[in-house]
Amino acid sequence: MSVRDTNILEPSDLKYLLIDSLRLYSDNVVFIDGNNPYRFSINKKTFYVLIKNVHESGKGRSNPDECRIQISKTPNFNQALNSHQDVIVLGYFADENVFTAWNPYLLRDRFNLRQTVSVYSRFSIQQEASIYKIASYRDNNGQSIISFKPDYLGLYLENLSHIHLLSDQELKKLVEISDNLNVENVQGQVMVDEQEFTITHTRYKRDPRFKDIVHEAYGHRCAMCGIQLELIEAAHIVPHSHELGTDEISNGLTLCSLHHKAYDRSLIYFDSTFKIFINEKKMEYLQKVGKDSGFRKFQTLGFESIQLPDNYTLRPNPANINLANKIRGII
Ligand SMILES: [Zn+2]
């Protein structure tokens, strides 16, 4: 049997991987709570996602192409199963940067009978997915197992109820349609194999008044590093997609493009005393996936705390700050 040198991510790393992956599909992504399974909403639909690293099947199995994950019913997982929400089990294979998904409805039946369940996939299918974006096969029981690039996790979740019915060719067609629609705000129904699929790419439009008010309050400077240079953006503290993500000044601040992205990507954050922190957990994750280049430089760019408007009524509301950190998966 060949020995594969696979990269392994910790559960907290996998949480950020999930958030980042879902945002490739839609801006309307909120991390709600949970600890593997994690509870997310995307386009206002809520899911539990249990994620584990895919690994070799081990001794006693004859097919070197076979890989698997093993899932035990932890109290957290039980709680998710007992909720009325969909519970998805995902494998992640870091070497190819692809997810693998098993039909959650069939899995639910198996969890009714057993405490621990193993689900299998194929290394070759994951490789194919890394090249062709999505790939699937049917196992000996006729079950569809789908591997896909992170860009399509949202598409998968949005069409969870019937996506496992599609053939490999039809899945590739669905992904192609989704790619062609991924230009701006879009919500569409498309037909594949006489079945209707939903594709929702939400990209926010900002309220122009919000931008003017926030820019004025912060003197057209990044509140984290002070830069102006026409690189300033009005950032929402609680994301606009969230029901509490208002366009009030107490939910905004100006950030440069770099700090805005870093804040929305959970790389940097601030607490209710306005002190700025680097999110160490996210950094560890980026190191493991080989995306940490430039970190030292990034660390030196900012202030220790947010540069606030003198007028107290224009400052961020602590409740917004705390909620924002929770939604971004930080606290
Ligand atoms: Zn900045």
Boltz pocket constraint, residues with backbone or C-beta under 6 A from the ligand:
constraints:
  - pocket:
      binder: B
      contacts: [[A, 222], [A, 223], [A, 224], [A, 225], [A, 226], [A, 227], [A, 255], [A, 256], [A, 257], [A, 258], [A, 259]]
      max_distance: 6.0
